[in-house]
Amino acid sequence: MNTLINDPANEERGLLPYPVIVAATRGDPEAMMTVVQHYESYISSLSMRKLRDERGNFYYGIDMDIRDRLRAKLMRAVLSFNV
């Protein structure tokens, strides 16, 4: 039997600690940055778009406008979250 699956310490891997969530909902800037950093890779993957450079070549990159909008929406959602 795999002991990593049944280890209680591994059940919370990848989750934000409860005190960080509570502090972020109260407007603590450090806690909010922790939440935003936790979801940064997911936000970046959602922000990927097919872009065109000045020579007309296509490439995939992060649309900074979409990324900033998603970050702002996450912050608004955290501030309106009821613990």
Secondary structure, DSSP 8 states (H G I E B T S, - for coil): --HHHH-GGGTTTT---HHHHHHHHTT-HHHHHHHHHHTHHHHHHHTEEEEE-TTS-EEEEE-HHHHHHHHHHHHHHHHT---
